[in-house]
Amino acid sequence: MLETALNEEMTGHLGHEKHQSEPGRESANGRNGTRSKTVLTEATGHVQIEVPRDRDGSFEPVIVKKRQRRLNGVDEIVLSLYTNGLTTGEISAHFAQIYGASVSKETISRITDRVIEEMNEWSARPLDEVYAAIFIDAIVVKIRDRQVANRPVYAAIGVTLAVEKDVLGLWVGTGGDGAKFWMSVLTDIKNRGVRDTFFLICDGLKGLPEVVESVWPRTTVQTCIIHLIRNTFKLASKKDWDALKRDVKPIYTAPNPNAGRAAPEKLDEKWGKKYAAIIRLWESAWEEFTPFLDYDVKIRKVICSTNAIQSLNARYRRAVRARGHFPTEQVTEVPVSCHP
């Protein structure tokens, strides 16, 4: 994002795109490579960027000034570019407010056009053939489409075989059948090169295991244990939470599936009459709950929860708190694609 903005500032300074200067122009000034610079941002800590240079040294960048090492409000810049509805006047005014310097509407327009292009490329980029695990989840955000309405944003994060996390994509739904929409999401991921994943971790949505099987037949579907525990407490009185916590723990800490099977029976004996819905919750989720019990503690910690995706959801919550809603579907990708 910052490098895109700096390059477009240079274009505005020189009056032409890279390698597109007009013959016979009066100025001999032109691009002269880049120099590396490390800046401290609020969002991602230290970031190394490549700052463009010109031949006569007259380029004075505004977005990242010369000798500036700390950036304040980087998140606000990104959000302003899009949550102001791509109005170049508003964005230009916002840059002036933050940096005390003006950035022309033409430069802002070039920056936003280029970032949108990069976002589209990010959304369609090829993916790895195999992932160790894929985490999926959805968050409801407010999006304006003639009027502001709640819309689900579906997200997928992959853990590579090198144990690195990768946001695979974001998809805005209509709020209809979740399992049906997940079919289109997983198909898109497969079409971008993912032949298989060892595990897919989800929140236990009805119909989702069948969807996963149709896309990747050999994939093991793992229900998020954290979701199960939270839903257990939602079905119980708060005064019983401590006791339930002790009685549920033997289920997900069992050394193997056979030992784990005995724990729900004890839970039923103690709580079945008072909380029959809790017993049904664990019974209905059992087949997708138990796979992680076959593995050691290190692997269990990786696959038992969708916590890997919660930081992504947190970015959306911060963005919504900042502006109230997203003005378009496309803008929902900004919190991720601008902060990989």
Secondary structure as GFF3:
##gff-version 3
##sequence-region A 1 340
A	DSSP	alpha_helix	2	14	.	.	.	ID=ss1
A	DSSP	beta_strand	31	41	.	.	.	ID=ss2
A	DSSP	beta_strand	45	54	.	.	.	ID=ss3
A	DSSP	beta_strand	70	71	.	.	.	ID=ss4
A	DSSP	alpha_helix	74	83	.	.	.	ID=ss5
A	DSSP	alpha_helix	88	99	.	.	.	ID=ss6
A	DSSP	alpha_helix	105	123	.	.	.	ID=ss7
A	DSSP	beta_strand	130	144	.	.	.	ID=ss8
A	DSSP	beta_strand	148	159	.	.	.	ID=ss9
A	DSSP	beta_strand	165	172	.	.	.	ID=ss10
A	DSSP	alpha_helix	178	191	.	.	.	ID=ss11
A	DSSP	beta_strand	196	202	.	.	.	ID=ss12
A	DSSP	alpha_helix	208	215	.	.	.	ID=ss13
A	DSSP	beta_strand	220	223	.	.	.	ID=ss14
A	DSSP	alpha_helix	225	234	.	.	.	ID=ss15
A	DSSP	three_ten_helix	238	240	.	.	.	ID=ss16
A	DSSP	alpha_helix	241	252	.	.	.	ID=ss17
A	DSSP	alpha_helix	257	271	.	.	.	ID=ss18
A	DSSP	alpha_helix	276	289	.	.	.	ID=ss19
A	DSSP	three_ten_helix	290	294	.	.	.	ID=ss20
A	DSSP	alpha_helix	297	303	.	.	.	ID=ss21
A	DSSP	three_ten_helix	307	309	.	.	.	ID=ss22
A	DSSP	alpha_helix	310	323	.	.	.	ID=ss23
A	DSSP	three_ten_helix	330	333	.	.	.	ID=ss24
A	DSSP	alpha_helix	334	337	.	.	.	ID=ss25
###
